[in-house]
Amino acid sequence: MTHCPVAIMPPLSTSRLLLIPLTLADAPRYQQLIAHWNMVRYITDNMPWPYPATEAERYIRDDALPAMANAEEWHWTLRLHDAPDIIIGVISLMDELDDNRSFWIAEPWQNQRLASEACEAVTRFWFQTLGKPILRVAKAAANEPSRRISMREGMQVMLRRQQSFVGGTMEEEIWQLTREEWLNRQH
């Protein structure tokens, strides 16, 4: 298994997006975009709500950056090629048992398949660069747009359970894609 330390964590690119590694300087924009009910209702309830005014800075500084430095997590900001200074969302990979990828994209940029592009890029990074055998993604079953992304990727639901989200207790699904399945879809 290959490890990619944060010092060489690469920016990634899609046809429309630049995926730039998250930094502490991104905290104000992160805070501005995520501190809205529609952005957080399907996030597990370990996220505080209402979202405190300094939470993005605390999260990036105390949680995300140390995990990136330890090659346990990989976090990228999402930016359009034609507006590279403006963050429109975040996508992350985590070396955890049943939750390896998460993302959010701010409302003005939703429903344009930008999240799908970002997912393709980080899934490739997960399987090719990191050499991981399985990608598992946890999500609220009620989060239909996120479910559609997993379906298009060929993922299958492997587990359903109750989970506490910011929006209340609801069914959570764990979706899975193996490296072999992913490789077969690439051809």
C-alpha positions in Angstrom: 0.0 0.0 0.0 1.4 3.4 -1.0 1.1 6.4 1.3 0.9 10.0 0.0 2.1 12.4 2.7 0.5 15.8 2.9 3.8 17.4 1.7 3.3 15.8 -1.7 -0.5 15.5 -1.6 -1.2 16.5 -5.2 -3.8 18.9 -6.5 -6.2 17.0 -8.8 -8.1 18.2 -11.9 -11.2 17.3 -13.8 -12.6 18.8 -17.0 -14.2 21.6 -15.0 -12.7 21.5 -11.5 -9.4 22.0 -9.7 -9.1 20.0 -6.5 -6.6 21.9 -4.3 -5.4 20.5 -0.9 -7.2 22.2 2.0 -5.3 24.8 4.0 -6.0 26.9 7.1 -6.3 29.9 4.8 -9.5 28.2 3.4 -11.3 28.5 6.7 -13.3 31.7 6.1 -14.8 30.5 2.8 -15.4 27.0 4.3 -17.2 28.6 7.2 -19.3 30.8 4.9 -20.4 28.0 2.6 -21.1 25.2 5.1 -22.9 27.0 7.9 -26.4 26.5 6.3 -29.0 23.9 7.2 -29.3 22.5 3.7 -25.5 21.9 3.7 -25.4 20.1 7.1 -28.6 18.2 7.6 -27.2 14.9 6.2 -23.9 15.2 8.0 -23.5 13.0 11.1 -24.3 14.8 14.3 -20.6 15.0 15.4 -20.8 18.3 13.5 -22.0 21.0 15.9 -25.3 22.8 14.9 -25.8 25.6 14.9 -22.4 25.8 13.3 -20.2 28.0 15.6 -18.5 31.0 14.0 -15.0 29.6 14.5 -15.8 25.9 13.8 -14.3 25.8 10.3 -11.0 27.2 11.5 -11.0 24.8 14.5 -11.9 21.8 12.3 -9.2 22.5 9.7 -6.5 23.3 12.2 -7.2 20.6 14.8 -8.7 17.8 12.8 -8.2 17.9 9.0 -4.6 19.2 8.8 -3.1 16.8 11.4 -4.9 13.9 9.7 -3.5 15.0 6.3 0.0 15.3 7.8 -0.4 11.7 9.1 -1.6 10.4 5.7 -4.9 9.3 7.4 -7.1 11.8 5.5 -6.9 13.7 2.3 -9.0 16.9 1.9 -9.3 19.1 -1.2 -11.2 22.3 -1.9 -13.2 22.3 -5.1 -12.7 25.2 -7.5 -13.8 25.9 -11.0 -11.1 26.1 -13.7 -12.4 29.5 -14.7 -12.6 30.8 -11.1 -9.7 29.1 -9.4 -9.7 31.5 -6.4 -13.2 30.7 -5.3 -13.9 27.6 -3.2 -17.3 26.0 -4.1 -17.0 22.9 -1.9 -14.8 20.3 -0.3 -14.1 16.6 -1.0 -12.3 14.2 1.4 -10.9 10.7 1.6 -10.6 9.1 5.1 -8.8 5.9 6.0 -11.7 4.7 8.2 -13.6 1.4 8.3 -16.9 2.2 6.7 -16.6 5.8 5.6 -13.8 6.6 3.1 -15.2 9.5 1.1 -17.3 12.5 1.8 -18.0 15.7 0.0 -20.2 18.8 0.0 -20.7 21.4 -2.7 -22.4 24.8 -2.0 -26.0 25.2 -3.3 -25.3 27.5 -6.3 -23.1 24.8 -7.8 -25.3 21.8 -7.1 -27.1 19.8 -9.7 -24.4 20.3 -12.3 -22.6 17.0 -11.8 -19.6 18.8 -10.4 -19.6 16.5 -7.3 -19.6 13.5 -9.7 -16.5 14.8 -11.4 -14.8 15.4 -8.0 -15.8 11.9 -6.8 -14.3 10.3 -10.0 -11.0 12.1 -9.4 -10.6 11.2 -5.7 -11.8 7.6 -6.3 -9.0 7.3 -8.9 -6.6 8.7 -6.3 -7.9 6.2 -3.7 -7.5 3.1 -5.9 -4.5 4.1 -8.0 -2.3 6.3 -5.9 -3.1 4.9 -2.4 -3.7 1.4 -3.6 -6.7 0.8 -1.5 -8.7 -2.4 -2.2 -12.2 -1.1 -1.2 -14.0 2.2 -1.1 -16.9 2.5 1.3 -19.1 5.6 1.5 -21.6 6.3 4.3 -24.6 8.5 3.6 -28.1 9.3 4.8 -30.5 7.2 2.7 -32.6 10.4 2.4 -29.7 12.2 0.6 -30.9 11.3 -2.9 -28.4 13.3 -4.9 -25.5 11.6 -3.1 -27.1 8.2 -3.6 -27.4 8.9 -7.4 -23.6 9.6 -7.5 -22.9 6.2 -5.9 -25.3 4.4 -8.2 -23.6 5.9 -11.3 -20.3 4.8 -9.9 -21.5 1.2 -9.7 -21.4 1.1 -5.9 -23.7 -1.3 -4.0 -25.4 -0.8 -0.6 -23.7 -3.3 1.8 -25.3 -2.2 5.0 -28.2 -0.2 6.3 -28.4 1.1 9.9 -29.8 3.9 12.0 -27.5 6.9 12.5 -27.8 10.3 14.2 -27.4 13.2 11.7 -27.6 16.9 12.2 -31.2 16.6 10.8 -32.2 13.8 13.2 -32.0 10.1 13.4 -32.5 8.4 10.0 -31.3 5.4 8.0 -27.7 5.5 6.9 -26.4 3.4 4.0 -22.9 2.1 3.5 -22.1 1.9 -0.2 -19.1 -0.1 -1.4 -17.0 -0.4 -4.6 -14.0 -2.7 -4.8 -10.8 -1.8 -6.7 -11.6 -4.7 -9.1 -15.1 -3.4 -9.8 -13.7 0.1 -10.3 -11.0 -1.2 -12.7 -13.6 -3.1 -14.8 -15.7 0.1 -15.2 -12.6 2.0 -16.5 -12.4 -0.2 -19.6 
